[in-house]
Amino acid sequence: MSDFKKPTRRAFLNASVALGALSISGLTVRAAEPVRGGSATFLLATEPPVLTTIAHTALNSFYVSPKVTEGLLSYDFDLNPKPLLATEWQISPDGLRYTFKLRPSVKWHDGKPFTSADVAFSVKTLKEVHPRGRNTFLNLADVETPDELTAVLVLSKPAPYLITALAAGETPIVPKHLYEGTKVQENPANYAPVGTGPFIFKEWVRGSHIVYERNPAYWDQPRPYLDRLVVRFINDSAARSIAIESGEIDLAPGTPVPYSDLDRLKALPNIALDTRGYQYINSISRVEFNLEREFFKDVRVRRAFAHVIDRNVIFNTVNYGYGAPITGPISVKLSKWYVDDLKTYPIDLKAAETLLDEAGYKRGPDGIRAKLNLDYVPGEGYPRGADYIRQALAKVGIEVSVRTQDFATYTKRIYTDRDFDFAYEGMSNLFDPTVGVQRLYWSKNFKKGVPFSNGAAYSNPKVDALLEAAAIEIDPSKRFAQWKDIQQILVEDVPAIDIVSTPEITIYNKRLADHTVGAEGAAGSLAFAYLATS
């Protein structure tokens, strides 16, 4: 870009209002104009360990952090950037300087002024302590602050994904005056956050709920429309379904109920489902092999498994037809990068048996070729999916024991102890494959103890070179070609079998309007949300 980018905010708001009324279940009942007042209840299946994402990607924290703490930008459903704390931005032709003009007269909830010093501190902190920020800002050399309302990110190499990485949940801007000089990961503000956002943190009752109240001094008046937002934690899936059905819950993101309940819930007159608002996450389910195990070092074995595990069975039976089958490592929802003509392995038990024989794993007298453990990540659909995989592999002489454990034990087993054969897991592509997909296949990202990275211990020098080139390529067509090559190699090497784009569904009461106005969905600020009249 040679000129500052200044989107027309009115056009964005009009588009958001129009889109906010649509869902896969029909039209939301809504007022002609947003209505001020009232309290909405937000459901989370699991309580987050912290309330900000400045140093964490911890489970569900990304849903609550943006209610208080904002980012430089927000994003529409096509991941086009929109103004938030930054009103204008300019990227130099060489991709090495990102200049942001900041919104004037913004105050932190404690009354202190928001300035470029907060931006500089936050971005540098993210590079130092944030699990993904270390890679996202890997090429960050400095943050210049020529005045209080200008911040310039200076890079040593281009980072073409960076303009998409600046949402509130991913790159939160926090108050320097509360964090400077402290150990950021342990700062009390992580548990009682102070931000610039539409809601002010009031209380956190552990094991029960969080309360947020309307920020009367929010820079984007008359928003927020809600006076109060209550986030409830309900651990039991049946209880979550009952709470939604009874009207106790207004907004429940992340498909928090059994897939088998979805059809029943969406048939209720007061309930609707929305599949939008997950373009920033783009989760997939996949089978990952531990390539440190001798059995899986032979690509013929991995290809044999691909001839046996039927992704359409998981899609139709385990996921009840929600989500979409995929043939490569990128979700169909990340459409800019999705390749639909990748090599596939048709379900063919005879071909699988032949490959296993050729690899030296013939059936024994008992008909068994190998005995393996399968671990699955705790979450909706994964126990049933793991059981299907067990049954499918038994047909070709692979005896599988399915192991169940809590999330912390699972993570330690896979990434620290390396005590697994293969796993059925969920991973997020996130908003760009360099951020969300590279971590799974880059050999330099295989580090014991680092979760949600290269759990397979996969290494291919050609893939490494393509990943590293794509990470700094500023020509969009060349970068797509690089990612297409990467995907084509991965389906040949089969370090993992990609199964489905995960069902990502928000369940909501139709009285709540405009909860999903962009790519972040319910993980956004909810500044636009209001209780509609019937």
Secondary structure, DSSP 4 states (H G I P E B T S, - for coil): --S-B---HHHHHHHHHHHHTEETTEEPP--SS-----EEEEEESS--S-S--SS---TTHHHHHHHHS--SEEE-TT--EEESSEEEEEE-TTS-EEEEEEPTT-B-TTSPBP-HHHHHHHHHHHHHH-TTHHHHTTTEEEEEEEETTEEEEEESS--TTGGGS-STTTS----HHHHTTS-GGG-GGGTS---SSSEEEEEEETTTEEEEEE-TT-SSTT----SEEEEEE---HHHHHHHHHHT--SEE-S--S-HHHHHHHHTSTTEEEE--S-TTT-EEEEEEE-TTSHHHHSHHHHHHHHTT--HHHIIIIISTT-SEE-SSSS-TTSTTT--S--------HHHHHHHHHHTT----TTS-SEEEEEEE-SSTTHHHHHHHHHHHHHTTTEEEEEE---HHHHHIIIIII---SEEEEEEE-TTSHHHHTHHHH-GGG--TT-SSS-TT----HHHHHHHHHHTT---HHHHHHHHHHHHHHHHHH-SEEEEEEPP--EEEETTEESS--STTGGGS--SS-EE---
